[in-house]
């Protein structure tokens, strides 16, 4: 039985009625405690997921076994669609950063529904296109941008809130370093400089954005 309503945020805020109906009529509910793994990189892919509440981390392992955090998913995110187009293994690991609730639909049910509701295919293609553009952007930033610029952009992204307000990020400096592909020492030194300037404040594994326009200037130095 589904006990939580779908949020009107993220990808779901633009989803068709057919997709929302599918996530209501065919879905089962999944609840995760903090630290629980939804699936791991290399697992067989069998379902598509919608995040109802909570926060999930998407990460991969490099060839040398080093973890690289790629993204944080928030309510309204839809994910797991890649294997619908190219059946195979999960390309990343998804872990709950806080208690989370999801809806899960089996691929067979999704494909059956697409045959009856072609409009669903448009949603899924749109989602896949968004994912590809985002991945291209992340790769370009990793290759061409200096670490402080990458860090500023990542903090802006991770603290973005639909309702506005001061963004707070409950991640350690080691976690942030994973997100930007840098050392913890380099991230710590950069954040210390920004703290002196009054751009951010950090303590006990929490980072608060104090001056978002200033952080945006650091993220896009060529625009200012």
N, C-alpha and C positions, 0 to 999 in steps of 0.2 A: 504494500500500500504506500502511495506517495504522500508524504506528510509536509513537504515544503514546496512552495510555489516557485515557478521559474522566475528568475530576475529579469528585469527589463534593462539590462546593461550589457556592455561588451558586444560580442557578435550577435547574441540573442535579441538585442534591441532592434536589429534590422532583419531578423529572420522572418520568413514567410509563415502564414498561418498553417501551411502544410507541415513545416518543420516543427513548429510549436505543438501541433496536434500529435505528431509522431512521438515527441519527447514526453507527451502526457499519456498517450494510449498504449505505447509499446515499451515504455521504459520501466526499469526496476531501480530502486534507490540503493545507493552505496554510501556508507558513513565511514569516515576515516578519522582516527585519532592522530594527534601530532606525531610526526615521525613515521607514520605508516606508509608503506610503498603500495601505490595503486598497481603499477606494473614496472618491470625492469627492461632496460635495453636488451634486446635479443629475445624477449618473450614472444610467443605467438600472438599475433594481433587478431582479435575476434570481435571487438566492440568499439562503438563510438561513445564518447562521454560529453555531458554538459555539466559545468560546475555551477551549483546552486548557491553554495555559501562556502566561505573559507578561502584559503590560499594554497596553491600547489606550486612546487618547484619542478622545473623541467631541466634535466641534466644529462650529460653523456660522459663516458669514460674514454680517455685517449688510449692510444696503443700502449703507453707505458703505465696505464692504470690510474692516471691522474684525473680527478673529477673536474668537469667544467660545467658550471651552471649556465644555462642558456636563457631561461625565462622564468617569470612568475605569473601564474594564471590566477585570475580573479573571477568573481561571480559573473556569469554571462558568457564565459569562454566555452567554446565547443572544440573538441580535439579528438585525435585518434582516427581522423578521416583518411590519412595517407594510404593505409592498407586497403581501403575500399577501391582505390585506383590501381594499386600495385601490391597485391597480397604478399605478405611475408612477415618479417619480425618487426617488433617495436624498435624505433630508431632512437629512443631516449628512455630515461627513467623518470617517473613522475612520483613525487613524494609530498605528503601533506606537511606544510609548515605550521598549520594550526588545524583544529578540528574542522573537518570539511564534509559537505554533503554533495553528492553527485547523482545524476541520472545516467543510466547505462542502457544502450540499445544494441542488440546483437546485429552483426553485419548482415546476416541472412534476412532479418526483419527489415533492415534499412533498404536493402536491394529490392525486396518484395514491395515495399511501400513506394519506392521510386518508380517501379513499373506502373503502379496505380496512380501516382501523383508526380508527373514529370517535373512539376515546379520544384520538387525537392532537389533534383539534380542541379538546378541553377544555384540553390543555396550552397550545395557541396562544392561545386566548381568555384564559386565566389570565395568560399573558405579556403580552398586549396590555393587559389591565386593570392589571397592575402598572406598565407603562410610562406609562399615562395618569395614574395616581395620582402617580407620581414627578414627572412633568412639571408637574402642577397644583401640587404642593408647591413645586417650584423657582420657579414663577412667583409664587406667593404670597410666598415668602421674598424674592424680588427686589424686589417692590413694597412690602411692608409692614415688613420688618425692617431695622434699621440695619446698616451694613457690618460692624462688629466681630462682631455676632451671626452674620451670614451667613458670615463668615470662620471663626469657631469651628466652626460646623456643618459647613462644607465640609472643614475639616482633620480633624475627627472621622470624617467619612464616608470620606475618602480614605486615612486611616491605619488604618481598621478591618481587623483580620486575624482570620480564623476561628480560628487557633491561639493568639491572644492575644499578649502580649508588648508591648514598647515600639514604638509606631508611628513609622516614619520615612518622610518624604515627599521624594522626589528631584525637586522642582520648584523653579524659580526664583521669586522674588517677582513677576516679570512674569507668569509662568504662573498663579500663584495669583490675581493681580489679574484675569486673564481669567476664571477660574472664578467669581469673585464679582461681576464687573461693576464693578470699581473701578479706580482708578489705582494704579500701582506705588508711588507715594509714600505713599498712604493705607495700603496694606497694610504697607509697610515701617515706618511709624510705629507701627501697631498691634502688629506683631510685636515691635518693639523694646520696647514697654511690657510685653508678656507675657513677654519674655525676662528683664527685670529682676525680674519677679515669680516667676520659676522655673517658669513654665507650659510654655514651649517653649524649644528651643535651635536656632539656625539658623547655618549657615556653609557657604559654597561650594555654594550651590544645594541644600542638604539641610536639611530641617526635622524635628526630633525632638520628639515629645510627651513631656515629662518628668512632667507632672502631669495625667493624663487627667480625674480628677474635677473639677479646677479648670477645665479647658477645657470640660467639660460644663456647669458652672455659668455660664460665659460664653456658652455656646450657648443656654441656657434660663434667662435671668436671672429670669423670673417664677416659676420653680419653687424658687428658693432664697432 
